[in-house]
Amino acid sequence: MMLMIFGVIMILGNFLFGSFLQKNVLRTTVLFPVAYAAAYLLIYFAGGYFLPMIVMILLWGIVHSGGLVVSQSWLMTEAQTAPEFGNSLFVSFTNLGITIGASVGGWFIGQWGIHQLIWSGVGFALLAFLLIAVKIKWYSASQ
């Protein structure tokens, strides 16, 4: 039942992050991995309680769905002269990200157990934040 609710609530996340992106693409892109890490940490520390976990799954679904919207929007701002190529990069790297994430997540489970899996997600969120910061710094230095 919660998986179904997670999927349905993702629709709201698409609209919410779409409105955030319309207001400010850069701010939304920078804050997305922070929101994702915060959701993961909430789940880790309070996930053992049934009612709070329901609320956290709703928040997680909203934030999770924003990832594809945010990444595609940010990529397309860089691929305005070749949008088809940009979209193919988006699809390719999304699939690569799923592959790497599943592999690293499986490794985390094998090494430390299912409860520690959340740390791989936090690590990827922090890595995303770092790479976004590097890209922003690199872009501002070239201007």
KALIN-V378645 format. One line per field, one symbol per residue. ss: DSSP state (h for helix, s for strand, l for the rest). A space follows every 50 residues. Layout:
ss = ???
This chain:
ss = lhhhhhhhhhhhhhhhhhhhhhhlhhhhhhhhhhhhhhhhhhhhhhlllh hhhhhhhhhhhhhhhhhhhhhhhhhhhhllllhhhhhhhhhhhhhhhhhh hhhhhhhhhhhhlhhhlhhhhhhhhhhhhhhhhhhhhhhhhhl
